[in-house]
Structures are given as structure tokens and as C-alpha cells.
């Protein structure tokens, strides 16, 4: 019924939609929604009566839009209530629990949080006994945590704020006594709620949080929330022109546009997380386990200087590990999530059974980890503190680390608490570098979100926002904020560098229209098309690049390759010969020219190029193959046989070499030798079917050389 209502609303069949909406509201068991639906039907009935009487109403169009908008809201709320009253899962259980026992109001929660903050400031001054003071502070911290958790749950569960609730929530947001950490969690709760069911008052809350608060911890979460909700609720957003106008105002702030660009890149980087995890599990960790040197308890980085005395295989292992780690370090400096694989197994602590805790900014005062830092037992220069101060690790992973450290034996914990030595300076340097990479708060929060949607026990109750492309510009309302004149090309370049040619091509196409004189854009556009095998489009782009910058070697080579791919060998040949004039001893170009001539059956001319490659190349195997084929196609079977015998005796022999040698022998009627070569070709193939495939592919050529079709098909049965 819900989807029927939405369909009718999209078609603007409002009277029918309101009729079904009344039935849905009755089924939902939500008396408030039912009452609002009846009021809406009455209002629309009056509007229809006035219209029938021909009465002019300058506010009619505006009121009609408001009724449509309200109908969507009520349909969402009715379906939300109906599903949760009978649904399974934590969300539905909590929904029913709050129906039975309503939680405190936002005003009451605000007063509690403010009083806890005041008490935390007073207790150290009023209580002299250390043990009592510590106990009281712990009690206040627990009360604060419980209140924040209730605040999160209340927001998450609500289907929509009343005007009064909205005022109280904004008062809470504007309170100067409530810590930024608590307001950050509240902002995340609003985002999570909006991703499930759109509420204009909650969206306005995010806009207010971004515009009015100064703390990055809050503003960055609010901005990310605004972007994600706009992307995933674009159908609802289209109904609120005031929100579209608010988004358009962001274009007037260079700082906001820079933040949005950073968010876009980080969201795109989330695509790499699965690849990084796979690299960790399948390459780096197994390589480390394999290396005997890494299993030595006293292994030091300085031991690398003594590699001359080690097994060469160990050195190769170390070099492979070093290469992989360098790759990860580069990704880490970009803001990629390189620690997902490390911490994904550490999310089963009871701390994470509360949904709000997945969104907690890291704080040593949180009761579950506070004991780890009592009595100053962990120095500022310890490995534990170094990790906790690091901008590389997200909040969720820092809690996982602390919870793990709290659960290990004291002796092992002591080792983590010791001051790090000089050999760990590289870690400090990496962390310092990461700190300089821009918006740390934004990066950490997106990594927290990724863990929530991928690892939490609640993830099945949400649509995974990271399953999509994360291409924000695909949303019409976000596109003007993402593809600005300043940032369109950098985003396209990012997609290009990460091997997403199809998406990069779309952005380069737009950029080429805006800056048609930019050679680099045309070249990259052509390359993207070429990667996608859209050779005709690639040729068009490369031609534009060649017009703007004639005789550019890279452009000419790719243009020639594309013509070759579309089998326009004369044009490909003309470009390759142009390149030859610029690089007369480029062996690859000479081979390409020869291949183009072969495709045009100009075997004599082709041989001249292949002979030149044979002369210049220290390893002329590829030239031999080409020469042998030209001789074969010219019916110079004796010369062809001589070349194929050399190929079959080489270390780089292929099944096709034995196959062609067999063809030559068969045509010369040396059948025994032909069968021997065919058997050798068959043995080199992965399967008999593979051999039959490459053998039968040459049928037309063998018929051209006088072998009958029946005889051709007879040969495999003789093997």
C-alpha cells in the first residue's frame, strides 16, 4: 500500500493518494499520524471546493505543494510505524519499548547533560578525598554516557520531530555547557535517523549545526550528514526548495566547497578499502608469516644492512613486504582506510553493543576505557598514547585498541606502556605527515561510518551507504557543489589515477567542453575511452589533442593503436610511420608497422621491418614469429620451416609456435613431423579443448594453402 501511495503522489493523483494514506495510517496504529492525515484530507477537500467554485487564491499553488509534501511525510511515518510495531531487530524492539515507556524529552536530556558538566567542574574543587573524588567523577561519567546513549536512541527511533521537539533539540545544540563530544554524537544520530526516514526538521538541525557551531568535530559531522542525506534522500529533498536554496548558498563559501571536495575524495577512497583488505590478507600478512626473519624476536630494521649474509629468498621476501607497505603508506597519506583489516576482529566488545558508541569521538574519560589511564601508568611517549594521539586511526579503532589493551595481562600491557625507542620514530613521522594531510576529523569520521555500516551488529537494519558509487555529482542537488570549476578536473584526475575510466571520462568530457584548449584533458579523455574499448570516441579525443599539440609522441602512439583496434590498418600505418620518422629505432613501433602491413597482406614490406627488429633486438623471438608467418603466407615453406624450428628450440616457445610448425610440415606433406609438432602444441596447452580451439581457428588459412577441409578435421584424431 505504501508504494502505491508514493506512486500516486509522484503522478500527482492526490485525492486517490490521500484515500489510501488514511487506510495506511489506520493500519500503522499511530493515532497522531492518523489525526494529521484526516486534517490534511479536510484541508484538501476545502481546496477542491474553492477551485470548483472558480475562486481565485494566490496561495493555492503554494498550499498544494505543502499538501503534497505533507502527504509524503505522513506516508513515510505511517509505514515506519507499521513496520516497527511488528518488525524484528534492535530498532523495532527499541521503538516498541519507547512506545511503552517514553524516554525523557530533549529538554530534560539537555538539563541532565548541563548539570553533569557543571558537577564535573565542581567535584574536583569540593571533594578533597582522592578515592571519593575518583568515585564521584566515575559516577558522573557513567551518567553522562547513559544520557548521551539515550539521546542517540531517542533521535534514531523517532519518525519525525514535532515543532516543540525541534526547538528543544536546537536549544540542546546551542547549549554552551554541553561538551562538543556529546553534540557530535547527537549530530550523528540525526544523520542516521534521516538516512532511514526523512524529516525536514532534522535536516534543518544539520544545517543549523554546520552554520552555527564552531567546533570541527560538530561541523564536519553535520556537513557529511547533509551530503549523505541529500544523496540518499534526493527524492524527498526535491520537495523542499528551501533546502535546495540552502545548499546552493554553499557555493558562496570557498572553505565549504573545499570541505565538500575533501569529503568527496574520502568517500571515493572508501572504494579502495576492500582492495586494501584483500592485499593485507592475501599478500602482506602471508608474506610476513613466511619470512623467517620477521619471526625472530630480536629482529631490527637495522638487520637489513646484513642481508648479504642471509638466504637470498629472505631478502626477496623483505623487498616484497617493503614494496607493499610503501603502497599502503601512500594510500594512507591520501586518507585511505588502511586499518580496516587490522581492527575488524576487535568490534565484539560489549562497548559496541550500544549503537551510539560507534559514533563516539575518542575520549579517555569514557568509563569503559578510563581505568586504563588511571594513576598515570601510561606515559605520554608510550606506544599506547602514540596510537591514541594519531590522526591515522579512527575513533572506533582507538576504542578497540584500548579495550584490547585493557583485556590483556598486565605484563604485556606494560610492554605497550613503555616509552617507544628510536626504532619507532618512523611511526611518529608517519603520524605527523598524516596530521598535515588536511581534514583529520572528516577522515576519521568517514572511517567510523564505514565500520558501522560494514561491521556493527546493527548493520543489517540499515541500507549500506557504502554499497553505492559514492559519486556525489550524480545527485543533481550536489553536482554544483562538487563539479565546480576548481574541483572538476582534480576529481576526474583522482578517478583516472584509481582506474575508474568510465566515470573519469564523463567528467573529462564536461571539462573538455569548458576548456577545449586543454591538451591534457583531451589526452586523458581519449585514454579513458581507449581503456573502455570505445575506440571511435578515443580517436576523436586524440585527434583534438593532436590538433592542439601536433606531433606529440604519446598522442600519436595511442591514436595509431586505436586505429589498429578498429582495423583501420592504412590509417594506423600512416601514424606508425610518422612515429618511425621521429624514433627510427623504436622496436615496438617497427613491429607495429610490420603487423599493419601483414594485415594488408603486404608481406614483403613487412619482412623488411621484421628483419630490422631481428637485427636490432638482443632477443629476436617476437621477430622470428612474425618472419615465420610472413614466409608461411608467401608460400615460402622451406624458409618458414627453418624459422619455426628455431622458435621451437627456444626457451620462449609457445603452443602457437609448434602449431604453425605443424602447419608448415603438413602442407609440405611431412606428416610424421607435423603430427609430432601438433602433439607438442597440445601438450603445452592447458587442455585438449584449448588446443582444438587454436587449431580450428586456422582452418580458413589452411584451406587457402591447399589443405582440404576433411583432411584438416582428420588431423586431431591422429594425435
Buried (B, 14 or more C-beta within 10 A) or exposed (E): BBEBBBEBBEEEEBEBBBEBBBEBBBBBBBEBBBEBBEEBBEBBEEBEEEEEEEEEEEEEEEBBEBBBBBBBBBBBBBBBBBBBBEBEEBBBEBBBEBBEEEBBBBBEBBBBBBBBBEBBEEBEEEBEEEEEBBEBBBBBBBBBBBBBBBBBBBBBBBBBBEEEBBBBBBEBBBBEEBBBBBBBBBBBBBBBBBBBBBBBBBBBBBBBBBEEBEBBBBBBBBBBBBBBBBBBBBEBBEBBEEBBEBBEEBEEEEEBBBBBBBBBBBBBBBBBBBEBBEBBEEBBBEBBEBBEBBEEEEEEEEEBEEBEEBEEEBBEBBEBBEEBBEBBBEBBBBBBBBBBBBBBEBBEBEBBEBBBBBBBBBBBBBBBBBEBBEEEBBEEEBBBBBBBBBBBBBBBBBBBBBBBBBEEEEEEBEEBBEEBEEEBEEBBEBBEBBEEBBBBBBBBBBBBBBBBBBBBBBBEBBEEBBEEEBBBBBBEBBBBBBBBEEBBBEBBBBBBEBEBBEBBBBBBBBBBEEBEEBBBBBBBBBBBBBBBEBBEBBBBBBBBBBEBBEEBEEBBBBBBBBBBBEEBBEBBBEBBBBBBEEEEEBBEBBBBBBBBBBBEEBBEBBBEBBBBBBEEBEEBBBBBBBBBBBBBBBEBBEBBBBBBBBBBEBEEBBBBBBBBBBBBBBBBEBEEBBBBBBBBBBEBBEEEEBBEEBBEEBEEBBEEBEBEEEEBEEBBEEB
